[in-house]
Amino acid sequence: MVTHNMHQALELGNRTLMMDSGNIVLDVSGEEREKMSVDDLLEQFAVRAGKALDNDRILFSKVEA
């Protein structure tokens, strides 16, 4: 699955990759990923990419039930 919705990525997937400028900057799966929240993803992205995400459409998208 490819999505820009971080809630969906954590809820539905079993591995999460985050990219910046065509490069994979975060690759998490297994127990580490199961414990992650959207805030954890954002923090890890900022640390590894050296910048914060700046697209609020991505940050604030929500999953429809």
mmCIF file of the C-alpha atoms, coordinates in Angstrom:
data_MODEL
# 
_entry.id   MODEL 
# 
loop_
_atom_site.group_PDB 
_atom_site.id 
_atom_site.type_symbol 
_atom_site.label_atom_id 
_atom_site.label_alt_id 
_atom_site.label_comp_id 
_atom_site.label_asym_id 
_atom_site.label_entity_id 
_atom_site.label_seq_id 
_atom_site.pdbx_PDB_ins_code 
_atom_site.Cartn_x 
_atom_site.Cartn_y 
_atom_site.Cartn_z 
_atom_site.occupancy 
_atom_site.B_iso_or_equiv 
_atom_site.pdbx_formal_charge 
_atom_site.auth_seq_id 
_atom_site.auth_comp_id 
_atom_site.auth_asym_id 
_atom_site.auth_atom_id 
_atom_site.pdbx_PDB_model_num 
ATOM 1  C CA . MET A 1 1  ? 0.000   0.000  0.000  1.00 0.00 ? 1  MET A CA 1 
ATOM 2  C CA . VAL A 1 2  ? 1.211   3.500  -0.773 1.00 0.00 ? 2  VAL A CA 1 
ATOM 3  C CA . THR A 1 3  ? -0.316  6.322  1.245  1.00 0.00 ? 3  THR A CA 1 
ATOM 4  C CA . HIS A 1 4  ? 0.477   9.780  2.497  1.00 0.00 ? 4  HIS A CA 1 
ATOM 5  C CA . ASN A 1 5  ? -1.900  9.272  5.416  1.00 0.00 ? 5  ASN A CA 1 
ATOM 6  C CA . MET A 1 6  ? 0.253   8.377  8.406  1.00 0.00 ? 6  MET A CA 1 
ATOM 7  C CA . HIS A 1 7  ? -2.672  7.085  10.447 1.00 0.00 ? 7  HIS A CA 1 
ATOM 8  C CA . GLN A 1 8  ? -3.509  4.609  7.664  1.00 0.00 ? 8  GLN A CA 1 
ATOM 9  C CA . ALA A 1 9  ? 0.121   3.635  7.259  1.00 0.00 ? 9  ALA A CA 1 
ATOM 10 C CA . LEU A 1 10 ? 0.403   2.676  10.925 1.00 0.00 ? 10 LEU A CA 1 
ATOM 11 C CA . GLU A 1 11 ? -3.052  1.149  11.204 1.00 0.00 ? 11 GLU A CA 1 
ATOM 12 C CA . LEU A 1 12 ? -3.114  -0.948 8.034  1.00 0.00 ? 12 LEU A CA 1 
ATOM 13 C CA . GLY A 1 13 ? 0.455   -1.683 7.017  1.00 0.00 ? 13 GLY A CA 1 
ATOM 14 C CA . ASN A 1 14 ? 3.131   -3.963 8.448  1.00 0.00 ? 14 ASN A CA 1 
ATOM 15 C CA . ARG A 1 15 ? 6.144   -1.940 7.318  1.00 0.00 ? 15 ARG A CA 1 
ATOM 16 C CA . THR A 1 16 ? 6.523   1.824  7.020  1.00 0.00 ? 16 THR A CA 1 
ATOM 17 C CA . LEU A 1 17 ? 8.930   3.627  4.719  1.00 0.00 ? 17 LEU A CA 1 
ATOM 18 C CA . MET A 1 18 ? 9.266   7.395  4.706  1.00 0.00 ? 18 MET A CA 1 
ATOM 19 C CA . MET A 1 19 ? 10.988  9.147  1.843  1.00 0.00 ? 19 MET A CA 1 
ATOM 20 C CA . ASP A 1 20 ? 12.497  12.567 1.301  1.00 0.00 ? 20 ASP A CA 1 
ATOM 21 C CA . SER A 1 21 ? 13.531  13.793 -2.143 1.00 0.00 ? 21 SER A CA 1 
ATOM 22 C CA . GLY A 1 22 ? 13.391  10.255 -3.518 1.00 0.00 ? 22 GLY A CA 1 
ATOM 23 C CA . ASN A 1 23 ? 15.510  8.736  -0.736 1.00 0.00 ? 23 ASN A CA 1 
ATOM 24 C CA . ILE A 1 24 ? 14.309  6.360  1.970  1.00 0.00 ? 24 ILE A CA 1 
ATOM 25 C CA . VAL A 1 25 ? 15.041  8.054  5.293  1.00 0.00 ? 25 VAL A CA 1 
ATOM 26 C CA . LEU A 1 26 ? 13.014  5.779  7.581  1.00 0.00 ? 26 LEU A CA 1 
ATOM 27 C CA . ASP A 1 27 ? 12.232  2.066  7.354  1.00 0.00 ? 27 ASP A CA 1 
ATOM 28 C CA . VAL A 1 28 ? 10.484  0.500  10.353 1.00 0.00 ? 28 VAL A CA 1 
ATOM 29 C CA . SER A 1 29 ? 8.684   -2.781 10.870 1.00 0.00 ? 29 SER A CA 1 
ATOM 30 C CA . GLY A 1 30 ? 7.983   -5.370 13.516 1.00 0.00 ? 30 GLY A CA 1 
ATOM 31 C CA . GLU A 1 31 ? 7.812   -4.572 17.205 1.00 0.00 ? 31 GLU A CA 1 
ATOM 32 C CA . GLU A 1 32 ? 9.450   -1.161 16.798 1.00 0.00 ? 32 GLU A CA 1 
ATOM 33 C CA . ARG A 1 33 ? 6.752   -0.105 14.334 1.00 0.00 ? 33 ARG A CA 1 
ATOM 34 C CA . GLU A 1 34 ? 3.874   -1.539 16.381 1.00 0.00 ? 34 GLU A CA 1 
ATOM 35 C CA . LYS A 1 35 ? 4.797   0.795  19.255 1.00 0.00 ? 35 LYS A CA 1 
ATOM 36 C CA . MET A 1 36 ? 5.004   3.920  17.059 1.00 0.00 ? 36 MET A CA 1 
ATOM 37 C CA . SER A 1 37 ? 2.505   6.756  16.943 1.00 0.00 ? 37 SER A CA 1 
ATOM 38 C CA . VAL A 1 38 ? 2.175   9.395  14.230 1.00 0.00 ? 38 VAL A CA 1 
ATOM 39 C CA . ASP A 1 39 ? 4.140   11.751 16.490 1.00 0.00 ? 39 ASP A CA 1 
ATOM 40 C CA . ASP A 1 40 ? 6.920   9.146  16.714 1.00 0.00 ? 40 ASP A CA 1 
ATOM 41 C CA . LEU A 1 41 ? 7.009   8.908  12.909 1.00 0.00 ? 41 LEU A CA 1 
ATOM 42 C CA . LEU A 1 42 ? 7.257   12.683 12.593 1.00 0.00 ? 42 LEU A CA 1 
ATOM 43 C CA . GLU A 1 43 ? 10.045  12.832 15.158 1.00 0.00 ? 43 GLU A CA 1 
ATOM 44 C CA . GLN A 1 44 ? 12.030  10.055 13.478 1.00 0.00 ? 44 GLN A CA 1 
ATOM 45 C CA . PHE A 1 45 ? 11.570  11.668 10.069 1.00 0.00 ? 45 PHE A CA 1 
ATOM 46 C CA . ALA A 1 46 ? 12.869  14.995 11.391 1.00 0.00 ? 46 ALA A CA 1 
ATOM 47 C CA . VAL A 1 47 ? 15.909  13.338 12.971 1.00 0.00 ? 47 VAL A CA 1 
ATOM 48 C CA . ARG A 1 48 ? 16.817  11.261 9.923  1.00 0.00 ? 48 ARG A CA 1 
ATOM 49 C CA . ALA A 1 49 ? 15.931  13.749 7.175  1.00 0.00 ? 49 ALA A CA 1 
ATOM 50 C CA . GLY A 1 50 ? 17.286  16.727 9.083  1.00 0.00 ? 50 GLY A CA 1 
ATOM 51 C CA . LYS A 1 51 ? 14.017  18.618 8.676  1.00 0.00 ? 51 LYS A CA 1 
ATOM 52 C CA . ALA A 1 52 ? 10.387  18.452 9.705  1.00 0.00 ? 52 ALA A CA 1 
ATOM 53 C CA . LEU A 1 53 ? 7.524   17.585 7.376  1.00 0.00 ? 53 LEU A CA 1 
ATOM 54 C CA . ASP A 1 54 ? 5.950   20.788 6.150  1.00 0.00 ? 54 ASP A CA 1 
ATOM 55 C CA . ASN A 1 55 ? 2.780   19.614 4.431  1.00 0.00 ? 55 ASN A CA 1 
ATOM 56 C CA . ASP A 1 56 ? -0.197  19.914 6.785  1.00 0.00 ? 56 ASP A CA 1 
ATOM 57 C CA . ARG A 1 57 ? -2.358  17.842 4.414  1.00 0.00 ? 57 ARG A CA 1 
ATOM 58 C CA . ILE A 1 58 ? -0.123  14.890 5.270  1.00 0.00 ? 58 ILE A CA 1 
ATOM 59 C CA . LEU A 1 59 ? 0.149   15.719 8.955  1.00 0.00 ? 59 LEU A CA 1 
ATOM 60 C CA . PHE A 1 60 ? -3.540  16.207 9.653  1.00 0.00 ? 60 PHE A CA 1 
ATOM 61 C CA . SER A 1 61 ? -5.236  13.670 7.395  1.00 0.00 ? 61 SER A CA 1 
ATOM 62 C CA . LYS A 1 62 ? -7.553  11.342 9.250  1.00 0.00 ? 62 LYS A CA 1 
ATOM 63 C CA . VAL A 1 63 ? -8.896  7.882  8.630  1.00 0.00 ? 63 VAL A CA 1 
ATOM 64 C CA . GLU A 1 64 ? -12.602 7.662  7.861  1.00 0.00 ? 64 GLU A CA 1 
ATOM 65 C CA . ALA A 1 65 ? -14.333 4.806  9.674  1.00 0.00 ? 65 ALA A CA 1 
# 
